[in-house]
Amino acid sequence: MNNQVNQLKLADGQSMPQEGFGLYKITDQATITSSIKYAYDAGYRLFDTAQLYKNEAEVGTALKELGLPRQDLFITTKVSEPNQGFKQTIASVKDSLHKLKLDYVNLLLIHWPIERAFFDTWAAFEELKKQGLTRSIGVSNYQMIHLQYLATQAHEMPVVNQVELHPRLNQKPLIKFDRKHGIVTQACSPLGRGTILNNEVLKKIATAHHKSPAQVVLRWHLQNGVAFIPKSVHEARIKQNINIYDFTLSDQEMAAIDALHDFTRVSKEPALVYEYNLKY
Ligand code: A2P
């Protein structure tokens, strides 16, 4: 199953699975362990956590208990707003690694851009990469303006930008910008946290392919060439969400899903988080 997930080449030479598994809002040990087991068995190799999710220790315990081979895994974590700043970032990432029981993560992301520590946090990321504590460095929730601003002082640019991305917020201009600058766009909340799955257009396309609306949305992400990390705690859905490699959406179907864009966010507005220096 695993070989069905494409590997994307990052600008720093590392590879990242195009499809991964999101661990947002899963906190109890039993559910974390069972979800990671279902996901690994189904073929997921990328596991995405964050300091904010308060589950790094549980994820670390699950990876250990399940005995998953480190070299097969692609682990992402993200630095939260209160931990931003040069020294705080370095210390907090060491703490994350301790909780995750890992020597390094594959990808470290700044969770949200904030004005207070905009360049210092990135300088810490460059340092952490030099020290081998992360293989790749990237950002999350960065808009074009944040990436352009970062470029004025960065020694190296992010290789991944993880943003809210689903049919109701399709981020076309940002995807284009990221691609032009060698940055892989990774969709978080790729299913709009489940809020879009009752949509009639999606249901009709799903019926035509004998698939579910969630599978149609994930296939749309795949054909758009972005990375994506659906989250579920249910075995059947975890399996379903990776069973998307045996059908193709037509150009008309892709366009019909593109047309669902209506600027609806399920998470926060990055420009405001930047201004408030916290996820409000
Ligand atoms: P659950 O964890 O109970 O399965 P996103 O990945 O956009 O954050 O969306 C995650 C939400 O969508 C969760 O509430 C999850 O619920 C739900 N979900 C995930 N996969 C499916 C699926 N295949 N069908 C229906 N709902 C799903």
Boltz pocket constraint, residues with backbone or C-beta under 6 A from the ligand:
constraints:
  - pocket:
      binder: B
      contacts: [[A, 22], [A, 188], [A, 189], [A, 190], [A, 191], [A, 192], [A, 193], [A, 194], [A, 195], [A, 197], [A, 212], [A, 214], [A, 215], [A, 229], [A, 230], [A, 231], [A, 232], [A, 233], [A, 234], [A, 237], [A, 238], [A, 240], [A, 241]]
      max_distance: 6.0
